[in-house]
Amino acid sequence: AKDVGAKHVVIVSSMGGTDPSNFLNRIGKKPDGSGNGDILLWKRKAERYLTESGLGYTIIHPGGLTDGESGVEEYVLDVDDVLLASEKRSITRGDVAKLCVAALVVGKEQSVSLDCITREASGDTIPSPEEALADFLKTGKTANYDL
């Protein structure tokens, strides 16, 4: 990305990266724990590499991905797997895609790593992905890669 002059990179990763015992880390491992696996741990290492690269970045950790209609629920954004405690921990693929575009529009001046899910709207209107991300960026929160 640096070689071609990119200024900001957006990647989609996974929630759950702060928990080494997450079930996704067991995929590919043998019952005795040997073999491949640790997918979230490897993703987290790649994210950390990006955060230390000097490039601008947005790292999006969605909850469980669904194929439902996008734009019908409101975004919930936080960091460090806090959202895993939510009753509903999912987001449509379309809503993740819209958040990626928002990162290139309103998030390109600030590097951030965040978790995202959606929930039933709490008001009469649903904030756009750009509005949700802009509001989140004002908090100054970003993932802690020391966890």
HUFENRA-V849666 format. One record per pair of residues at least 12 apart in sequence whose C-alpha atoms are under 10 Angstrom apart, sorted by sequence separation. I is the first residue (numbers start at 1). J is the second residue. D is the distance in Angstrom with one decimal. If there is no record, write none. Layout:
# HUFENRA-V849666
i->I j->J d->D
i->I j->J d->D
This chain:
# HUFENRA-V849666
i->25 j->37 d->5.4
i->26 j->38 d->6.4
i->27 j->39 d->7.7
i->47 j->59 d->7.4
i->24 j->37 d->8.0
i->25 j->38 d->3.8
i->26 j->39 d->8.2
i->76 j->89 d->9.7
i->24 j->38 d->7.1
i->25 j->39 d->5.2
i->26 j->40 d->9.7
i->23 j->38 d->9.2
i->24 j->39 d->6.5
i->25 j->40 d->5.9
i->62 j->77 d->9.3
i->76 j->91 d->9.5
i->22 j->38 d->8.8
i->23 j->39 d->9.7
i->24 j->40 d->6.7
i->25 j->41 d->7.2
i->61 j->77 d->9.5
i->75 j->91 d->8.5
i->21 j->38 d->9.0
i->22 j->39 d->9.7
i->23 j->40 d->9.4
i->24 j->41 d->9.5
i->25 j->42 d->9.2
i->60 j->77 d->9.6
i->61 j->78 d->9.6
i->74 j->91 d->9.7
i->99 j->116 d->9.1
i->20 j->38 d->7.7
i->22 j->40 d->8.0
i->61 j->79 d->8.7
i->63 j->81 d->9.2
i->73 j->91 d->8.8
i->20 j->39 d->9.8
i->21 j->40 d->9.8
i->22 j->41 d->9.6
i->60 j->79 d->9.8
i->61 j->80 d->9.4
i->62 j->81 d->10.0
i->73 j->92 d->9.5
i->114 j->133 d->9.8
i->20 j->40 d->7.8
i->21 j->41 d->9.9
i->61 j->81 d->8.8
i->63 j->83 d->8.1
i->64 j->84 d->10.0
i->72 j->92 d->9.8
i->75 j->95 d->8.3
i->96 j->116 d->8.1
i->17 j->38 d->9.7
i->19 j->40 d->8.5
i->20 j->41 d->6.9
i->62 j->83 d->9.7
i->63 j->84 d->7.8
i->70 j->91 d->8.5
i->71 j->92 d->8.8
i->74 j->95 d->9.4
i->75 j->96 d->9.6
i->95 j->116 d->9.5
i->96 j->117 d->8.7
i->17 j->39 d->8.9
i->18 j->40 d->8.4
i->19 j->41 d->8.5
i->69 j->91 d->9.8
i->70 j->92 d->6.0
i->73 j->95 d->8.9
i->95 j->117 d->8.9
i->96 j->118 d->9.7
i->114 j->136 d->9.1
i->17 j->40 d->5.1
i->18 j->41 d->8.2
i->68 j->91 d->8.4
i->69 j->92 d->6.9
i->70 j->93 d->7.6
i->71 j->94 d->7.9
i->72 j->95 d->9.1
i->95 j->118 d->8.3
i->106 j->129 d->9.6
i->107 j->130 d->8.4
i->114 j->137 d->9.7
i->16 j->40 d->7.0
i->17 j->41 d->6.2
i->64 j->88 d->9.2
i->65 j->89 d->9.0
i->66 j->90 d->6.8
i->67 j->91 d->8.6
i->68 j->92 d->5.6
i->69 j->93 d->8.8
i->70 j->94 d->5.1
i->71 j->95 d->6.4
i->75 j->99 d->9.1
i->106 j->130 d->6.3
i->112 j->136 d->9.8
i->14 j->39 d->9.5
i->15 j->40 d->8.3
i->16 j->41 d->9.2
i->17 j->42 d->9.0
i->63 j->88 d->9.0
i->64 j->89 d->6.2
i->65 j->90 d->5.8
i->66 j->91 d->6.0
i->67 j->92 d->5.5
i->68 j->93 d->7.8
i->69 j->94 d->7.3
i->70 j->95 d->5.2
i->91 j->116 d->7.4
i->92 j->117 d->8.4
i->105 j->130 d->7.5
i->106 j->131 d->8.6
i->112 j->137 d->7.8
i->14 j->40 d->7.1
i->17 j->43 d->7.7
i->18 j->44 d->8.3
i->63 j->89 d->5.3
i->64 j->90 d->4.3
i->65 j->91 d->5.3
i->66 j->92 d->4.5
i->67 j->93 d->6.1
i->68 j->94 d->8.1
i->69 j->95 d->8.5
i->70 j->96 d->8.8
i->90 j->116 d->8.2
i->91 j->117 d->4.9
i->92 j->118 d->8.1
i->102 j->128 d->8.9
i->103 j->129 d->8.9
i->104 j->130 d->9.6
i->107 j->133 d->7.2
i->111 j->137 d->9.2
i->13 j->40 d->8.4
i->17 j->44 d->6.1
i->62 j->89 d->8.6
i->63 j->90 d->4.7
i->64 j->91 d->6.2
i->65 j->92 d->5.4
i->66 j->93 d->6.0
i->67 j->94 d->7.7
i->68 j->95 d->9.4
i->70 j->97 d->9.4
i->71 j->98 d->8.8
i->89 j->116 d->8.5
i->90 j->117 d->5.2
i->91 j->118 d->5.3
i->102 j->129 d->6.0
i->103 j->130 d->7.6
i->106 j->133 d->7.4
i->107 j->134 d->7.1
i->110 j->137 d->7.7
i->114 j->141 d->8.0
i->115 j->142 d->9.2
i->16 j->44 d->9.6
i->17 j->45 d->9.6
i->62 j->90 d->7.4
i->63 j->91 d->6.1
i->64 j->92 d->8.2
i->65 j->93 d->5.8
i->66 j->94 d->8.8
i->67 j->95 d->9.9
i->70 j->98 d->8.7
i->89 j->117 d->5.8
i->90 j->118 d->6.4
i->91 j->119 d->8.3
i->101 j->129 d->8.5
i->102 j->130 d->4.9
i->105 j->133 d->10.0
i->106 j->134 d->6.4
i->112 j->140 d->8.5
i->113 j->141 d->8.3
i->114 j->142 d->6.0
i->115 j->143 d->8.4
i->14 j->43 d->7.9
i->15 j->44 d->9.9
i->62 j->91 d->6.8
i->63 j->92 d->9.1
i->64 j->93 d->9.2
i->65 j->94 d->9.3
i->66 j->95 d->9.6
i->88 j->117 d->8.0
i->89 j->118 d->7.5
i->90 j->119 d->8.3
i->99 j->128 d->9.1
i->100 j->129 d->8.9
i->101 j->130 d->8.4
i->102 j->131 d->8.6
i->105 j->134 d->9.9
i->107 j->136 d->10.0
i->111 j->140 d->9.9
i->112 j->141 d->7.6
i->113 j->142 d->5.1
i->114 j->143 d->6.0
i->13 j->43 d->6.8
i->14 j->44 d->8.9
i->62 j->92 d->9.1
i->65 j->95 d->9.5
i->88 j->118 d->8.0
i->89 j->119 d->8.5
i->98 j->128 d->9.0
i->99 j->129 d->5.4
i->100 j->130 d->9.6
i->102 j->132 d->9.0
i->103 j->133 d->7.4
i->107 j->137 d->7.6
i->110 j->140 d->9.4
i->112 j->142 d->5.2
i->113 j->143 d->5.2
i->114 j->144 d->9.8
i->12 j->43 d->9.9
i->13 j->44 d->8.3
i->62 j->93 d->9.0
i->65 j->96 d->8.6
i->84 j->115 d->9.4
i->86 j->117 d->9.2
i->88 j->119 d->7.1
i->98 j->129 d->6.3
i->99 j->130 d->7.3
i->102 j->133 d->7.1
i->103 j->134 d->9.0
i->106 j->137 d->9.2
i->111 j->142 d->8.3
i->112 j->143 d->7.4
i->113 j->144 d->8.6
i->83 j->115 d->7.2
i->84 j->116 d->10.0
i->87 j->119 d->9.7
i->88 j->120 d->9.7
i->97 j->129 d->9.7
i->98 j->130 d->8.5
i->102 j->134 d->8.7
i->113 j->145 d->9.5
i->13 j->46 d->9.6
i->62 j->95 d->9.6
i->63 j->96 d->9.6
i->79 j->112 d->9.7
i->80 j->113 d->9.0
i->81 j->114 d->8.9
i->82 j->115 d->8.2
i->83 j->116 d->7.6
i->84 j->117 d->9.4
i->86 j->119 d->9.7
i->96 j->129 d->9.1
i->99 j->132 d->8.8
i->100 j->133 d->9.9
i->13 j->47 d->8.3
i->62 j->96 d->7.0
i->79 j->113 d->7.3
i->80 j->114 d->7.6
i->81 j->115 d->6.8
i->83 j->117 d->7.5
i->95 j->129 d->7.9
i->99 j->133 d->7.5
i->12 j->47 d->9.8
i->61 j->96 d->9.2
i->78 j->113 d->9.1
i->79 j->114 d->4.9
i->80 j->115 d->7.2
i->81 j->116 d->9.4
i->11 j->47 d->8.6
i->60 j->96 d->8.1
i->78 j->114 d->5.8
i->79 j->115 d->5.2
i->77 j->114 d->6.6
i->78 j->115 d->5.2
i->79 j->116 d->8.4
i->77 j->115 d->5.6
i->78 j->116 d->6.6
i->11 j->50 d->9.7
i->60 j->99 d->8.3
i->76 j->115 d->8.2
i->77 j->116 d->4.7
i->78 j->117 d->9.0
i->60 j->100 d->7.8
i->76 j->116 d->5.7
i->77 j->117 d->6.8
i->9 j->50 d->8.6
i->59 j->100 d->9.0
i->75 j->116 d->6.8
i->76 j->117 d->5.3
i->77 j->118 d->8.4
i->58 j->100 d->8.2
i->75 j->117 d->6.0
i->76 j->118 d->5.4
i->60 j->103 d->9.3
i->74 j->117 d->8.5
i->75 j->118 d->4.5
i->76 j->119 d->7.0
i->17 j->61 d->8.8
i->59 j->103 d->9.2
i->73 j->117 d->9.4
i->74 j->118 d->5.3
i->75 j->119 d->6.7
i->14 j->59 d->9.4
i->15 j->60 d->8.5
i->16 j->61 d->8.3
i->58 j->103 d->6.5
i->73 j->118 d->5.7
i->74 j->119 d->5.5
i->75 j->120 d->9.0
i->8 j->54 d->9.7
i->9 j->55 d->7.2
i->10 j->56 d->8.7
i->11 j->57 d->7.9
i->12 j->58 d->8.6
i->13 j->59 d->6.9
i->14 j->60 d->7.4
i->15 j->61 d->4.7
i->16 j->62 d->9.4
i->57 j->103 d->8.8
i->58 j->104 d->8.5
i->72 j->118 d->9.0
i->73 j->119 d->5.4
i->74 j->120 d->6.3
i->75 j->121 d->8.6
i->7 j->54 d->9.2
i->8 j->55 d->6.0
i->9 j->56 d->6.2
i->10 j->57 d->5.7
i->11 j->58 d->6.5
i->12 j->59 d->6.0
i->13 j->60 d->6.0
i->14 j->61 d->4.4
i->15 j->62 d->5.7
i->16 j->63 d->8.4
i->57 j->104 d->9.4
i->71 j->118 d->9.5
i->72 j->119 d->9.0
i->73 j->120 d->4.9
i->74 j->121 d->5.2
i->7 j->55 d->5.9
i->8 j->56 d->4.2
i->9 j->57 d->4.6
i->10 j->58 d->4.7
i->11 j->59 d->5.1
i->12 j->60 d->4.8
i->13 j->61 d->5.0
i->14 j->62 d->5.6
i->15 j->63 d->5.7
i->70 j->118 d->9.8
i->72 j->120 d->7.7
i->73 j->121 d->5.3
i->74 j->122 d->7.9
i->6 j->55 d->7.7
i->7 j->56 d->5.8
i->8 j->57 d->5.1
i->9 j->58 d->6.3
i->10 j->59 d->5.9
i->11 j->60 d->6.2
i->12 j->61 d->6.1
i->13 j->62 d->7.1
i->14 j->63 d->6.8
i->15 j->64 d->8.3
i->58 j->107 d->7.4
i->72 j->121 d->7.8
i->73 j->122 d->9.0
i->74 j->123 d->9.4
i->5 j->55 d->9.6
i->6 j->56 d->8.7
i->7 j->57 d->8.3
i->8 j->58 d->7.6
i->9 j->59 d->8.2
i->10 j->60 d->7.6
i->11 j->61 d->8.8
i->12 j->62 d->7.4
i->13 j->63 d->9.7
i->14 j->64 d->8.5
i->57 j->107 d->8.6
i->58 j->108 d->7.8
i->2 j->53 d->8.9
i->14 j->65 d->9.8
i->56 j->107 d->9.5
i->57 j->108 d->7.5
i->58 j->109 d->9.9
i->74 j->125 d->8.9
i->75 j->126 d->8.5
i->2 j->54 d->8.9
i->56 j->108 d->7.1
i->57 j->109 d->8.9
i->58 j->110 d->8.0
i->59 j->111 d->8.4
i->60 j->112 d->8.5
i->61 j->113 d->7.7
i->62 j->114 d->8.5
i->63 j->115 d->7.4
i->64 j->116 d->9.6
i->65 j->117 d->9.0
i->73 j->125 d->9.6
i->74 j->126 d->5.6
i->75 j->127 d->7.8
i->2 j->55 d->7.3
i->56 j->109 d->7.5
i->57 j->110 d->7.5
i->58 j->111 d->5.7
i->59 j->112 d->6.4
i->60 j->113 d->6.0
i->61 j->114 d->6.0
i->62 j->115 d->5.6
i->63 j->116 d->6.2
i->64 j->117 d->8.0
i->72 j->125 d->9.8
i->73 j->126 d->6.8
i->74 j->127 d->6.5
i->75 j->128 d->8.5
i->1 j->55 d->8.3
i->56 j->110 d->6.9
i->57 j->111 d->4.8
i->58 j->112 d->5.0
i->59 j->113 d->4.4
i->60 j->114 d->5.3
i->61 j->115 d->4.4
i->62 j->116 d->4.8
i->63 j->117 d->5.5
i->72 j->126 d->7.4
i->73 j->127 d->9.1
i->74 j->128 d->8.1
i->75 j->129 d->7.2
i->56 j->111 d->5.3
i->57 j->112 d->6.4
i->58 j->113 d->5.6
i->59 j->114 d->6.3
i->60 j->115 d->5.9
i->61 j->116 d->6.1
i->62 j->117 d->6.1
i->63 j->118 d->8.8
i->71 j->126 d->7.8
i->74 j->129 d->8.5
i->77 j->132 d->7.9
i->55 j->111 d->8.5
i->56 j->112 d->8.5
i->57 j->113 d->7.8
i->58 j->114 d->7.9
i->59 j->115 d->8.5
i->60 j->116 d->7.1
i->61 j->117 d->8.9
i->62 j->118 d->9.4
i->71 j->127 d->9.2
i->75 j->131 d->9.7
i->76 j->132 d->8.0
i->77 j->133 d->7.9
i->54 j->111 d->10.0
i->71 j->128 d->8.0
i->75 j->132 d->6.5
i->76 j->133 d->9.5
i->71 j->129 d->8.6
i->74 j->132 d->8.3
i->75 j->133 d->8.7
i->77 j->135 d->9.6
i->78 j->136 d->7.9
i->77 j->136 d->6.8
i->51 j->111 d->8.1
i->76 j->136 d->9.2
i->77 j->137 d->9.8
i->19 j->80 d->9.6
i->51 j->112 d->8.8
i->78 j->139 d->9.8
i->80 j->141 d->9.8
i->18 j->80 d->6.5
i->19 j->81 d->8.5
i->51 j->113 d->8.8
i->79 j->141 d->7.1
i->80 j->142 d->8.2
i->81 j->143 d->8.9
i->17 j->80 d->7.9
i->18 j->81 d->6.8
i->78 j->141 d->7.6
i->79 j->142 d->6.1
i->80 j->143 d->5.4
i->15 j->79 d->9.1
i->16 j->80 d->8.1
i->17 j->81 d->7.5
i->18 j->82 d->9.9
i->77 j->141 d->9.9
i->78 j->142 d->8.0
i->79 j->143 d->5.2
i->80 j->144 d->6.6
i->15 j->80 d->8.1
i->16 j->81 d->5.9
i->48 j->113 d->10.0
i->78 j->143 d->8.5
i->79 j->144 d->7.9
i->80 j->145 d->8.7
i->15 j->81 d->6.1
i->16 j->82 d->9.4
i->47 j->113 d->8.7
i->14 j->81 d->9.7
i->15 j->82 d->9.4
i->16 j->83 d->9.5
i->80 j->147 d->8.2
i->15 j->83 d->8.6
i->16 j->84 d->7.6
i->15 j->84 d->7.8
i->15 j->89 d->9.6
i->61 j->143 d->9.9
i->59 j->142 d->9.4
i->12 j->96 d->8.2
i->58 j->142 d->9.7
i->59 j->143 d->9.1
i->12 j->97 d->9.1
i->12 j->99 d->10.0
i->12 j->100 d->8.0
i->10 j->99 d->9.9
i->11 j->100 d->7.9
i->10 j->100 d->6.6
i->9 j->100 d->10.0
i->10 j->101 d->8.9
i->11 j->103 d->10.0
i->10 j->103 d->7.1
i->9 j->103 d->9.2
i->10 j->104 d->7.6
i->51 j->145 d->9.0
i->8 j->103 d->9.2
i->9 j->104 d->8.5
i->48 j->143 d->10.0
i->8 j->104 d->7.7
i->48 j->144 d->9.6
i->10 j->107 d->9.7
i->48 j->145 d->6.5
i->10 j->108 d->9.1
i->47 j->145 d->8.6
i->48 j->146 d->9.3
i->8 j->107 d->9.2
i->9 j->108 d->8.6
i->15 j->114 d->8.9
i->16 j->115 d->9.3
i->8 j->108 d->6.2
i->13 j->113 d->9.9
i->14 j->114 d->10.0
i->15 j->115 d->6.3
i->45 j->145 d->8.8
i->7 j->108 d->8.3
i->8 j->109 d->8.3
i->10 j->111 d->9.6
i->12 j->113 d->9.9
i->13 j->114 d->9.9
i->14 j->115 d->8.1
i->15 j->116 d->8.2
i->44 j->145 d->7.9
i->7 j->109 d->9.4
i->8 j->110 d->9.1
i->9 j->111 d->9.2
i->10 j->112 d->9.7
i->11 j->113 d->9.5
i->13 j->115 d->9.3
i->14 j->116 d->9.5
i->15 j->117 d->9.7
i->8 j->111 d->8.2
i->10 j->113 d->9.7
i->12 j->115 d->10.0
i->18 j->143 d->9.6
i->18 j->144 d->9.0
i->18 j->145 d->8.5
i->17 j->145 d->9.5
i->18 j->146 d->9.2
i->19 j->147 d->8.8
i->18 j->147 d->6.0
i->17 j->147 d->9.0
